[in-house]
Amino acid sequence: MIRFDDRKKPMKVKEETGIYLLVSALLSALAGIFWQPVWLGLLAVLLSFLAMKSPKGAWGIPLFILGVAVMISSIYR
């Protein structure tokens, strides 16, 4: 029998871990701008997406967009 729990709490990341994720996403996006492999942009996208689950998660949105821009520019370069 399958039972769905509607009261399940969403995953949250601690504030300190979120800051580390944001900084690492920024560094990988900046490295992707200068070095241009696709996987650095993908790494920036994934890390910023995980950082969005922290209290400082609003800062992950511009980094997400920057990571997508790095991926697109490295594909078309």
BADREN-196540 format. One record per residue: x, y, z of N, C-alpha, C in turn; residue in three letters. Coordinates in steps of 0.1 Angstrom, whole numbers, plus 2048, in hexadecimal, padded with zeros to 3 digits. Layout:
<recs>
XYZXYZXYZala ...
</recs>
This chain:
<recs>
8087F480080080080080980C800met 8068167F880E8227F680682D7FEile 80E83480680883F80E81084C80Carg 80A85680781186380581086B812phe 81B87181681B87982181B88881Dasp 81088F81F80F89D81A8168A6823asp 8198A282F8208AB83982F8AA839arg 8358A582E8438A482D8498B182Blys 8548B483385A8C18328648C1826lys 8658CC81F86F8CD81487D8CD819pro 8868C98108948C98148998D7816met 8A08DA8208A68E78238B58E5825lys 8BD8EF8218CB8EE8238CE8F982Dval 8D88F68368DC90083F8E290C839lys 8E29188408E692483A8F5924836glu 8FD91E83F90C91E83C90E915830glu 90890A82E909901823904908816thr 8FA90F8178F591780C8FE921807gly 90592881090F93280C91B92B805ile 91F91F80A92A9188039269147F5tyr 91990F7F491490C7E79149187DDleu 9109237E290F92F7DA91D9347D6leu 9279337DF9349377DB93A92D7D1val 9389217D393E9177CA9379187BCser 92A91B7BC92391D7AF92992A7A8ala 92B9347AF9319407AA93F93E7A4leu 9479367AB9559337A795492A79Aleu 94C92179A94B91878E946920782ser 93C92978493793177994293A774ala 94A94177D955949779960942771leu 96393677696D92D76F967929762ala 95A92776195492375495492E74Agly 95493B74F95594674696394773File 96D94474797B94574198093873Bphe 97A92D73F98092073A976919730trp 96A91C73195F91872795C909726gln 95D9007309588F372E9498F3732pro 9418EB72C9338EA72F9308E673Dval 9388DC7429368D774F9378E175Btrp 93F8EB7599408F57639338FD764leu 92D9007599209077599158FE760gly 9168F175D90D8E776290F8E6771leu 91B8E677691E8E67849198F278Bleu 91A8FE78591590A78B90690A78Cala 8FF9047828F19037828EC8FA78Dval 8F38EE78E8EF8E57998F18EA7A7leu 8FD8F07A99008F57B68F79017BAleu 8F390A7B08EA9157B38DC9107B6ser 8D89057AF8CB8FF7B18CA8F97BFphe 8D58F37C48D58ED7D18D68F87DCleu 8DC9037D88DD90F7E28D09167E3ala 8C79147DA8BA91B7DB8B19157E6met 8B590A7EC8AE9047F78B3909804lys 8BB9138048C19188118BA926814ser 8BC92B8208B69388238BB94481Apro 8C79438158CC94D80B8CA9487FDlys 8C09417FA8BE93B7ED8BA9447E2gly 8B69507E58B395A7DA8C095D7D2ala 8CB95C7D88D895F7D18DB9547C7trp 8D49497C88D793E7BE8D19407B1gly 8C79497B08C094C7A38CA952799ile 8D195D79D8DA9637938E595978Fpro 8EA9517998F49487968EF93D78Dleu 8E393978E8DC92F7858DC935777phe 8D89417758D89487688E6949762ile 8F094C76B8FE94D766903940762leu 8FF9357699049287658FE923758gly 8F19277568EB9247498F292C73Dval 8F59387408FC94073690A93B733ala 91193673D91E93073B91C923732val 91291B73591090F72D90D91271Emet 90491C71C90092070F90C926707ile 91492E70E91F93570792A92A704ser 92C92070D93691670A93290D6FFser 92590B6FD9209026F29229096E5ile 91F9166E491F91D6D892D9246D5tyr 9379216DD9449276DB94D91F6D2arg 
</recs>
